[in-house]
Amino acid sequence: MATEKIKEEAHRLVDNLSEQATWEDLMQEIYIRQAIESGLADSEAGRTLDVKEVRARYHLPE
């Protein structure tokens, strides 16, 4: 993501916080946003596994 876009998104995250928000609230919003961005990038790059593959890898019932 371009630096300008990151700054815009950071401003948007802060603007959307409640007046009573804590630093932890801000950090949670940043973490969630980063996790979503990372997941989307992995998906677009084909770095994902099918649910059946994950269940088999961890010996989980289907």
C-alpha positions in Angstrom: 0.0 0.0 0.0 1.4 3.4 -0.9 2.5 5.7 1.9 -0.2 8.3 1.1 -2.9 5.6 1.3 -1.6 4.4 4.7 -1.7 7.9 6.1 -5.2 8.4 4.7 -6.4 5.1 6.3 -4.7 5.9 9.6 -6.5 9.3 9.7 -9.8 7.5 8.9 -9.2 5.0 11.7 -8.6 7.7 14.2 -11.5 9.8 13.0 -13.8 6.8 13.4 -12.8 6.1 17.0 -15.1 7.2 19.8 -14.1 10.2 22.0 -13.6 7.7 24.8 -11.2 5.5 22.8 -8.0 4.3 24.4 -4.6 3.5 22.9 -5.6 -0.1 23.0 -8.7 0.6 20.9 -6.5 2.3 18.3 -4.0 -0.5 18.3 -6.8 -3.0 17.9 -8.2 -1.1 14.9 -4.7 -0.9 13.3 -4.1 -4.7 13.9 -7.4 -5.6 12.4 -6.8 -3.4 9.4 -3.3 -4.9 8.9 -4.6 -8.5 9.2 -7.3 -7.9 6.6 -4.8 -6.2 4.2 -2.3 -9.1 4.7 -5.0 -11.7 4.1 -6.2 -10.0 1.0 -2.6 -9.9 -0.3 -2.1 -13.6 0.4 -5.3 -14.4 -1.3 -4.5 -12.4 -4.4 -1.0 -14.0 -4.5 -2.5 -17.5 -4.2 -1.0 -18.1 -0.8 -4.1 -19.8 0.6 -5.1 -23.4 1.5 -8.5 -25.0 1.0 -10.4 -25.7 4.2 -10.1 -29.5 3.6 -6.3 -29.2 3.4 -6.1 -27.3 6.7 -8.4 -29.8 8.4 -6.2 -32.7 7.1 -3.0 -31.0 8.2 -4.2 -30.5 11.7 -6.2 -33.8 11.9 -9.5 -32.0 12.4 -12.8 -33.6 11.6 -14.5 -32.5 8.4 
